[in-house]
């Protein structure tokens, strides 16, 4: 049975994940980047169960610097591949704490992302794992892993951030 501290922590974690989703849906990507630590990674594996982003191919494997570049490219006014920008709705659910210590939390969740662009709607489903660190500014993302349920399918160009 969950203790009051567990419930409070889970509430804080859910609020953080919901904020992240809201920032993405509202195009507030600079604020979204602010949720990541300087040593953060953002990973979308190519294969289910993939264990190593370095020795096998990934859809995306960015450190903080590459993630900043990705966001700048996304926001650039002449980024023709992203015009118009997608409109999205991120639905986060099934949030659970997988592991925790005094400094870091490992959190699992599910994501359903609805993307609308060029009069076409796509739905993405994923299992997501966040490693979160407690900082003076609150929770921050140390690592985000997004396992798309259809990662091994033809993805037809991903233009949204998960």
PyMOL commands that place a pseudoatom at each C-alpha (Angstrom):
pseudoatom trace, name=CA, resn=UNK, resi=1, chain=A, elem=C, hetatm=0, pos=[0.000, 0.000, 0.000]
pseudoatom trace, name=CA, resn=UNK, resi=2, chain=A, elem=C, hetatm=0, pos=[1.303, 3.473, -0.903]
pseudoatom trace, name=CA, resn=UNK, resi=3, chain=A, elem=C, hetatm=0, pos=[2.356, 5.797, 1.890]
pseudoatom trace, name=CA, resn=UNK, resi=4, chain=A, elem=C, hetatm=0, pos=[1.465, 9.482, 2.030]
pseudoatom trace, name=CA, resn=UNK, resi=5, chain=A, elem=C, hetatm=0, pos=[5.034, 10.295, 0.916]
pseudoatom trace, name=CA, resn=UNK, resi=6, chain=A, elem=C, hetatm=0, pos=[4.674, 7.959, -2.085]
pseudoatom trace, name=CA, resn=UNK, resi=7, chain=A, elem=C, hetatm=0, pos=[1.401, 9.618, -3.086]
pseudoatom trace, name=CA, resn=UNK, resi=8, chain=A, elem=C, hetatm=0, pos=[2.914, 13.098, -2.708]
pseudoatom trace, name=CA, resn=UNK, resi=9, chain=A, elem=C, hetatm=0, pos=[5.926, 12.107, -4.771]
pseudoatom trace, name=CA, resn=UNK, resi=10, chain=A, elem=C, hetatm=0, pos=[3.718, 10.535, -7.452]
pseudoatom trace, name=CA, resn=UNK, resi=11, chain=A, elem=C, hetatm=0, pos=[1.601, 13.696, -7.572]
pseudoatom trace, name=CA, resn=UNK, resi=12, chain=A, elem=C, hetatm=0, pos=[4.728, 15.798, -8.036]
pseudoatom trace, name=CA, resn=UNK, resi=13, chain=A, elem=C, hetatm=0, pos=[5.973, 13.463, -10.775]
pseudoatom trace, name=CA, resn=UNK, resi=14, chain=A, elem=C, hetatm=0, pos=[2.636, 13.436, -12.596]
pseudoatom trace, name=CA, resn=UNK, resi=15, chain=A, elem=C, hetatm=0, pos=[2.449, 17.237, -12.438]
pseudoatom trace, name=CA, resn=UNK, resi=16, chain=A, elem=C, hetatm=0, pos=[5.956, 17.421, -13.917]
pseudoatom trace, name=CA, resn=UNK, resi=17, chain=A, elem=C, hetatm=0, pos=[5.128, 15.011, -16.777]
pseudoatom trace, name=CA, resn=UNK, resi=18, chain=A, elem=C, hetatm=0, pos=[1.865, 16.856, -17.474]
pseudoatom trace, name=CA, resn=UNK, resi=19, chain=A, elem=C, hetatm=0, pos=[3.788, 20.159, -17.590]
pseudoatom trace, name=CA, resn=UNK, resi=20, chain=A, elem=C, hetatm=0, pos=[6.242, 18.652, -20.066]
pseudoatom trace, name=CA, resn=UNK, resi=21, chain=A, elem=C, hetatm=0, pos=[3.355, 17.507, -22.280]
pseudoatom trace, name=CA, resn=UNK, resi=22, chain=A, elem=C, hetatm=0, pos=[1.673, 20.926, -22.052]
pseudoatom trace, name=CA, resn=UNK, resi=23, chain=A, elem=C, hetatm=0, pos=[4.874, 22.741, -23.036]
pseudoatom trace, name=CA, resn=UNK, resi=24, chain=A, elem=C, hetatm=0, pos=[5.280, 20.495, -26.093]
pseudoatom trace, name=CA, resn=UNK, resi=25, chain=A, elem=C, hetatm=0, pos=[1.645, 20.936, -27.126]
pseudoatom trace, name=CA, resn=UNK, resi=26, chain=A, elem=C, hetatm=0, pos=[1.910, 24.703, -26.874]
pseudoatom trace, name=CA, resn=UNK, resi=27, chain=A, elem=C, hetatm=0, pos=[5.184, 25.004, -28.764]
pseudoatom trace, name=CA, resn=UNK, resi=28, chain=A, elem=C, hetatm=0, pos=[7.070, 26.325, -25.740]
pseudoatom trace, name=CA, resn=UNK, resi=29, chain=A, elem=C, hetatm=0, pos=[10.180, 24.426, -26.693]
pseudoatom trace, name=CA, resn=UNK, resi=30, chain=A, elem=C, hetatm=0, pos=[12.697, 26.698, -24.970]
pseudoatom trace, name=CA, resn=UNK, resi=31, chain=A, elem=C, hetatm=0, pos=[10.857, 26.117, -21.695]
pseudoatom trace, name=CA, resn=UNK, resi=32, chain=A, elem=C, hetatm=0, pos=[10.726, 22.390, -22.505]
pseudoatom trace, name=CA, resn=UNK, resi=33, chain=A, elem=C, hetatm=0, pos=[14.498, 22.377, -22.975]
pseudoatom trace, name=CA, resn=UNK, resi=34, chain=A, elem=C, hetatm=0, pos=[14.761, 23.990, -19.553]
pseudoatom trace, name=CA, resn=UNK, resi=35, chain=A, elem=C, hetatm=0, pos=[13.341, 20.797, -18.053]
pseudoatom trace, name=CA, resn=UNK, resi=36, chain=A, elem=C, hetatm=0, pos=[16.486, 18.889, -19.089]
pseudoatom trace, name=CA, resn=UNK, resi=37, chain=A, elem=C, hetatm=0, pos=[19.750, 18.764, -17.162]
pseudoatom trace, name=CA, resn=UNK, resi=38, chain=A, elem=C, hetatm=0, pos=[22.994, 19.738, -18.895]
pseudoatom trace, name=CA, resn=UNK, resi=39, chain=A, elem=C, hetatm=0, pos=[24.003, 16.056, -19.050]
pseudoatom trace, name=CA, resn=UNK, resi=40, chain=A, elem=C, hetatm=0, pos=[20.616, 14.831, -20.316]
pseudoatom trace, name=CA, resn=UNK, resi=41, chain=A, elem=C, hetatm=0, pos=[19.914, 12.365, -23.128]
pseudoatom trace, name=CA, resn=UNK, resi=42, chain=A, elem=C, hetatm=0, pos=[16.823, 11.981, -25.319]
pseudoatom trace, name=CA, resn=UNK, resi=43, chain=A, elem=C, hetatm=0, pos=[16.468, 8.548, -26.925]
pseudoatom trace, name=CA, resn=UNK, resi=44, chain=A, elem=C, hetatm=0, pos=[13.998, 6.973, -29.327]
pseudoatom trace, name=CA, resn=UNK, resi=45, chain=A, elem=C, hetatm=0, pos=[15.195, 3.386, -29.948]
pseudoatom trace, name=CA, resn=UNK, resi=46, chain=A, elem=C, hetatm=0, pos=[14.652, 1.741, -33.315]
pseudoatom trace, name=CA, resn=UNK, resi=47, chain=A, elem=C, hetatm=0, pos=[13.943, -1.722, -31.938]
pseudoatom trace, name=CA, resn=UNK, resi=48, chain=A, elem=C, hetatm=0, pos=[11.819, -2.986, -29.080]
pseudoatom trace, name=CA, resn=UNK, resi=49, chain=A, elem=C, hetatm=0, pos=[13.987, -3.997, -26.154]
pseudoatom trace, name=CA, resn=UNK, resi=50, chain=A, elem=C, hetatm=0, pos=[17.039, -2.155, -27.479]
pseudoatom trace, name=CA, resn=UNK, resi=51, chain=A, elem=C, hetatm=0, pos=[19.560, -1.824, -24.661]
pseudoatom trace, name=CA, resn=UNK, resi=52, chain=A, elem=C, hetatm=0, pos=[22.354, 0.313, -26.094]
pseudoatom trace, name=CA, resn=UNK, resi=53, chain=A, elem=C, hetatm=0, pos=[21.989, 3.514, -28.108]
pseudoatom trace, name=CA, resn=UNK, resi=54, chain=A, elem=C, hetatm=0, pos=[25.685, 3.632, -28.962]
pseudoatom trace, name=CA, resn=UNK, resi=55, chain=A, elem=C, hetatm=0, pos=[26.303, 0.261, -30.629]
pseudoatom trace, name=CA, resn=UNK, resi=56, chain=A, elem=C, hetatm=0, pos=[22.969, -0.027, -32.448]
pseudoatom trace, name=CA, resn=UNK, resi=57, chain=A, elem=C, hetatm=0, pos=[20.945, 2.277, -34.669]
pseudoatom trace, name=CA, resn=UNK, resi=58, chain=A, elem=C, hetatm=0, pos=[18.344, 4.534, -33.039]
pseudoatom trace, name=CA, resn=UNK, resi=59, chain=A, elem=C, hetatm=0, pos=[15.652, 6.783, -34.453]
pseudoatom trace, name=CA, resn=UNK, resi=60, chain=A, elem=C, hetatm=0, pos=[17.008, 9.574, -32.225]
pseudoatom trace, name=CA, resn=UNK, resi=61, chain=A, elem=C, hetatm=0, pos=[19.783, 9.632, -29.672]
pseudoatom trace, name=CA, resn=UNK, resi=62, chain=A, elem=C, hetatm=0, pos=[20.600, 13.178, -28.607]
pseudoatom trace, name=CA, resn=UNK, resi=63, chain=A, elem=C, hetatm=0, pos=[22.647, 14.615, -25.808]
pseudoatom trace, name=CA, resn=UNK, resi=64, chain=A, elem=C, hetatm=0, pos=[21.656, 18.045, -24.493]
pseudoatom trace, name=CA, resn=UNK, resi=65, chain=A, elem=C, hetatm=0, pos=[23.613, 19.883, -27.210]
pseudoatom trace, name=CA, resn=UNK, resi=66, chain=A, elem=C, hetatm=0, pos=[22.038, 17.900, -30.050]
pseudoatom trace, name=CA, resn=UNK, resi=67, chain=A, elem=C, hetatm=0, pos=[18.609, 18.323, -28.477]
pseudoatom trace, name=CA, resn=UNK, resi=68, chain=A, elem=C, hetatm=0, pos=[19.145, 22.087, -28.483]
pseudoatom trace, name=CA, resn=UNK, resi=69, chain=A, elem=C, hetatm=0, pos=[20.114, 21.916, -32.171]
pseudoatom trace, name=CA, resn=UNK, resi=70, chain=A, elem=C, hetatm=0, pos=[16.974, 19.841, -32.914]
pseudoatom trace, name=CA, resn=UNK, resi=71, chain=A, elem=C, hetatm=0, pos=[14.782, 22.448, -31.219]
pseudoatom trace, name=CA, resn=UNK, resi=72, chain=A, elem=C, hetatm=0, pos=[16.506, 25.353, -33.027]
pseudoatom trace, name=CA, resn=UNK, resi=73, chain=A, elem=C, hetatm=0, pos=[15.974, 23.616, -36.357]
pseudoatom trace, name=CA, resn=UNK, resi=74, chain=A, elem=C, hetatm=0, pos=[12.366, 22.941, -35.449]
pseudoatom trace, name=CA, resn=UNK, resi=75, chain=A, elem=C, hetatm=0, pos=[11.782, 26.606, -34.600]
pseudoatom trace, name=CA, resn=UNK, resi=76, chain=A, elem=C, hetatm=0, pos=[13.694, 28.065, -37.545]
pseudoatom trace, name=CA, resn=UNK, resi=77, chain=A, elem=C, hetatm=0, pos=[11.336, 30.088, -39.791]
pseudoatom trace, name=CA, resn=UNK, resi=78, chain=A, elem=C, hetatm=0, pos=[12.849, 28.578, -42.948]
pseudoatom trace, name=CA, resn=UNK, resi=79, chain=A, elem=C, hetatm=0, pos=[12.566, 24.955, -41.821]
pseudoatom trace, name=CA, resn=UNK, resi=80, chain=A, elem=C, hetatm=0, pos=[10.408, 24.040, -44.820]
pseudoatom trace, name=CA, resn=UNK, resi=81, chain=A, elem=C, hetatm=0, pos=[10.148, 20.398, -43.807]
pseudoatom trace, name=CA, resn=UNK, resi=82, chain=A, elem=C, hetatm=0, pos=[8.320, 21.529, -40.675]
pseudoatom trace, name=CA, resn=UNK, resi=83, chain=A, elem=C, hetatm=0, pos=[5.995, 24.100, -42.232]
pseudoatom trace, name=CA, resn=UNK, resi=84, chain=A, elem=C, hetatm=0, pos=[3.333, 24.045, -41.077]
pseudoatom trace, name=CA, resn=UNK, resi=85, chain=A, elem=C, hetatm=0, pos=[4.375, 22.976, -37.614]
pseudoatom trace, name=CA, resn=UNK, resi=86, chain=A, elem=C, hetatm=0, pos=[2.406, 20.014, -36.311]
pseudoatom trace, name=CA, resn=UNK, resi=87, chain=A, elem=C, hetatm=0, pos=[-0.355, 20.577, -33.792]
pseudoatom trace, name=CA, resn=UNK, resi=88, chain=A, elem=C, hetatm=0, pos=[-0.198, 17.966, -31.065]
pseudoatom trace, name=CA, resn=UNK, resi=89, chain=A, elem=C, hetatm=0, pos=[-1.944, 16.597, -28.028]
pseudoatom trace, name=CA, resn=UNK, resi=90, chain=A, elem=C, hetatm=0, pos=[0.200, 14.539, -25.642]
pseudoatom trace, name=CA, resn=UNK, resi=91, chain=A, elem=C, hetatm=0, pos=[-1.798, 12.266, -23.336]
pseudoatom trace, name=CA, resn=UNK, resi=92, chain=A, elem=C, hetatm=0, pos=[0.347, 10.907, -20.499]
pseudoatom trace, name=CA, resn=UNK, resi=93, chain=A, elem=C, hetatm=0, pos=[-0.944, 8.005, -18.430]
pseudoatom trace, name=CA, resn=UNK, resi=94, chain=A, elem=C, hetatm=0, pos=[-0.107, 5.005, -16.283]
pseudoatom trace, name=CA, resn=UNK, resi=95, chain=A, elem=C, hetatm=0, pos=[2.572, 6.940, -14.418]
pseudoatom trace, name=CA, resn=UNK, resi=96, chain=A, elem=C, hetatm=0, pos=[4.529, 4.751, -12.014]
pseudoatom trace, name=CA, resn=UNK, resi=97, chain=A, elem=C, hetatm=0, pos=[7.737, 5.097, -10.064]
pseudoatom trace, name=CA, resn=UNK, resi=98, chain=A, elem=C, hetatm=0, pos=[10.022, 2.234, -11.098]
pseudoatom trace, name=CA, resn=UNK, resi=99, chain=A, elem=C, hetatm=0, pos=[12.969, 3.055, -8.863]
pseudoatom trace, name=CA, resn=UNK, resi=100, chain=A, elem=C, hetatm=0, pos=[14.010, 5.873, -6.562]
pseudoatom trace, name=CA, resn=UNK, resi=101, chain=A, elem=C, hetatm=0, pos=[16.800, 7.048, -4.305]
pseudoatom trace, name=CA, resn=UNK, resi=102, chain=A, elem=C, hetatm=0, pos=[17.547, 10.370, -2.626]
pseudoatom trace, name=CA, resn=UNK, resi=103, chain=A, elem=C, hetatm=0, pos=[18.714, 12.070, -5.836]
pseudoatom trace, name=CA, resn=UNK, resi=104, chain=A, elem=C, hetatm=0, pos=[17.063, 10.368, -8.787]
pseudoatom trace, name=CA, resn=UNK, resi=105, chain=A, elem=C, hetatm=0, pos=[13.795, 8.734, -9.837]
pseudoatom trace, name=CA, resn=UNK, resi=106, chain=A, elem=C, hetatm=0, pos=[13.123, 6.305, -12.659]
pseudoatom trace, name=CA, resn=UNK, resi=107, chain=A, elem=C, hetatm=0, pos=[9.564, 6.783, -13.873]
pseudoatom trace, name=CA, resn=UNK, resi=108, chain=A, elem=C, hetatm=0, pos=[7.581, 4.829, -16.442]
pseudoatom trace, name=CA, resn=UNK, resi=109, chain=A, elem=C, hetatm=0, pos=[4.509, 6.080, -18.264]
pseudoatom trace, name=CA, resn=UNK, resi=110, chain=A, elem=C, hetatm=0, pos=[2.509, 5.620, -21.415]
pseudoatom trace, name=CA, resn=UNK, resi=111, chain=A, elem=C, hetatm=0, pos=[2.065, 8.242, -24.100]
pseudoatom trace, name=CA, resn=UNK, resi=112, chain=A, elem=C, hetatm=0, pos=[-0.565, 8.678, -26.754]
pseudoatom trace, name=CA, resn=UNK, resi=113, chain=A, elem=C, hetatm=0, pos=[0.344, 11.542, -29.061]
pseudoatom trace, name=CA, resn=UNK, resi=114, chain=A, elem=C, hetatm=0, pos=[-2.076, 12.885, -31.632]
pseudoatom trace, name=CA, resn=UNK, resi=115, chain=A, elem=C, hetatm=0, pos=[-0.344, 14.875, -34.350]
pseudoatom trace, name=CA, resn=UNK, resi=116, chain=A, elem=C, hetatm=0, pos=[-2.161, 16.945, -36.974]
pseudoatom trace, name=CA, resn=UNK, resi=117, chain=A, elem=C, hetatm=0, pos=[-0.302, 18.376, -39.958]
pseudoatom trace, name=CA, resn=UNK, resi=118, chain=A, elem=C, hetatm=0, pos=[-1.019, 18.875, -43.670]
pseudoatom trace, name=CA, resn=UNK, resi=119, chain=A, elem=C, hetatm=0, pos=[-4.663, 17.856, -43.202]
pseudoatom trace, name=CA, resn=UNK, resi=120, chain=A, elem=C, hetatm=0, pos=[-3.496, 14.505, -41.868]
pseudoatom trace, name=CA, resn=UNK, resi=121, chain=A, elem=C, hetatm=0, pos=[-3.788, 13.128, -38.378]
pseudoatom trace, name=CA, resn=UNK, resi=122, chain=A, elem=C, hetatm=0, pos=[-1.405, 10.534, -36.987]
pseudoatom trace, name=CA, resn=UNK, resi=123, chain=A, elem=C, hetatm=0, pos=[-1.481, 8.755, -33.669]
pseudoatom trace, name=CA, resn=UNK, resi=124, chain=A, elem=C, hetatm=0, pos=[1.697, 7.671, -31.939]
pseudoatom trace, name=CA, resn=UNK, resi=125, chain=A, elem=C, hetatm=0, pos=[1.763, 5.325, -28.971]
pseudoatom trace, name=CA, resn=UNK, resi=126, chain=A, elem=C, hetatm=0, pos=[4.771, 4.809, -26.731]
pseudoatom trace, name=CA, resn=UNK, resi=127, chain=A, elem=C, hetatm=0, pos=[6.126, 3.477, -23.494]
pseudoatom trace, name=CA, resn=UNK, resi=128, chain=A, elem=C, hetatm=0, pos=[8.202, 6.261, -21.951]
pseudoatom trace, name=CA, resn=UNK, resi=129, chain=A, elem=C, hetatm=0, pos=[10.845, 6.154, -19.276]
pseudoatom trace, name=CA, resn=UNK, resi=130, chain=A, elem=C, hetatm=0, pos=[12.146, 9.280, -17.585]
pseudoatom trace, name=CA, resn=UNK, resi=131, chain=A, elem=C, hetatm=0, pos=[15.090, 9.454, -15.233]
pseudoatom trace, name=CA, resn=UNK, resi=132, chain=A, elem=C, hetatm=0, pos=[14.444, 12.513, -13.111]
pseudoatom trace, name=CA, resn=UNK, resi=133, chain=A, elem=C, hetatm=0, pos=[16.818, 14.323, -10.787]
pseudoatom trace, name=CA, resn=UNK, resi=134, chain=A, elem=C, hetatm=0, pos=[15.812, 16.539, -7.902]
pseudoatom trace, name=CA, resn=UNK, resi=135, chain=A, elem=C, hetatm=0, pos=[17.479, 19.955, -8.213]
pseudoatom trace, name=CA, resn=UNK, resi=136, chain=A, elem=C, hetatm=0, pos=[17.143, 23.308, -6.487]
pseudoatom trace, name=CA, resn=UNK, resi=137, chain=A, elem=C, hetatm=0, pos=[14.743, 24.225, -9.329]
pseudoatom trace, name=CA, resn=UNK, resi=138, chain=A, elem=C, hetatm=0, pos=[12.634, 21.079, -8.883]
pseudoatom trace, name=CA, resn=UNK, resi=139, chain=A, elem=C, hetatm=0, pos=[12.588, 17.894, -10.935]
pseudoatom trace, name=CA, resn=UNK, resi=140, chain=A, elem=C, hetatm=0, pos=[14.676, 17.840, -14.112]
pseudoatom trace, name=CA, resn=UNK, resi=141, chain=A, elem=C, hetatm=0, pos=[15.050, 15.238, -16.864]
pseudoatom trace, name=CA, resn=UNK, resi=142, chain=A, elem=C, hetatm=0, pos=[18.369, 13.377, -16.874]
pseudoatom trace, name=CA, resn=UNK, resi=143, chain=A, elem=C, hetatm=0, pos=[17.250, 10.906, -19.536]
pseudoatom trace, name=CA, resn=UNK, resi=144, chain=A, elem=C, hetatm=0, pos=[14.114, 10.390, -21.583]
pseudoatom trace, name=CA, resn=UNK, resi=145, chain=A, elem=C, hetatm=0, pos=[13.528, 7.183, -23.526]
pseudoatom trace, name=CA, resn=UNK, resi=146, chain=A, elem=C, hetatm=0, pos=[10.532, 6.905, -25.850]
pseudoatom trace, name=CA, resn=UNK, resi=147, chain=A, elem=C, hetatm=0, pos=[9.778, 3.386, -27.104]
pseudoatom trace, name=CA, resn=UNK, resi=148, chain=A, elem=C, hetatm=0, pos=[7.340, 3.849, -29.976]
pseudoatom trace, name=CA, resn=UNK, resi=149, chain=A, elem=C, hetatm=0, pos=[5.017, 0.872, -30.373]
pseudoatom trace, name=CA, resn=UNK, resi=150, chain=A, elem=C, hetatm=0, pos=[5.599, 1.010, -34.130]
pseudoatom trace, name=CA, resn=UNK, resi=151, chain=A, elem=C, hetatm=0, pos=[9.311, 1.889, -34.088]
pseudoatom trace, name=CA, resn=UNK, resi=152, chain=A, elem=C, hetatm=0, pos=[10.166, -0.812, -36.608]
pseudoatom trace, name=CA, resn=UNK, resi=153, chain=A, elem=C, hetatm=0, pos=[7.502, 0.331, -39.098]
pseudoatom trace, name=CA, resn=UNK, resi=154, chain=A, elem=C, hetatm=0, pos=[7.858, 2.880, -41.874]
pseudoatom trace, name=CA, resn=UNK, resi=155, chain=A, elem=C, hetatm=0, pos=[7.551, 6.111, -39.903]
pseudoatom trace, name=CA, resn=UNK, resi=156, chain=A, elem=C, hetatm=0, pos=[7.110, 8.539, -42.806]
pseudoatom trace, name=CA, resn=UNK, resi=157, chain=A, elem=C, hetatm=0, pos=[9.119, 11.341, -41.242]
pseudoatom trace, name=CA, resn=UNK, resi=158, chain=A, elem=C, hetatm=0, pos=[8.784, 12.281, -37.607]
pseudoatom trace, name=CA, resn=UNK, resi=159, chain=A, elem=C, hetatm=0, pos=[8.344, 16.028, -37.216]
pseudoatom trace, name=CA, resn=UNK, resi=160, chain=A, elem=C, hetatm=0, pos=[7.039, 16.189, -33.655]
pseudoatom trace, name=CA, resn=UNK, resi=161, chain=A, elem=C, hetatm=0, pos=[8.823, 15.927, -30.326]
pseudoatom trace, name=CA, resn=UNK, resi=162, chain=A, elem=C, hetatm=0, pos=[7.691, 13.203, -27.952]
for i in range(1, 162): cmd.bond("trace and resi %d" % i, "trace and resi %d" % (i + 1))
show_as sticks, trace
zoom trace
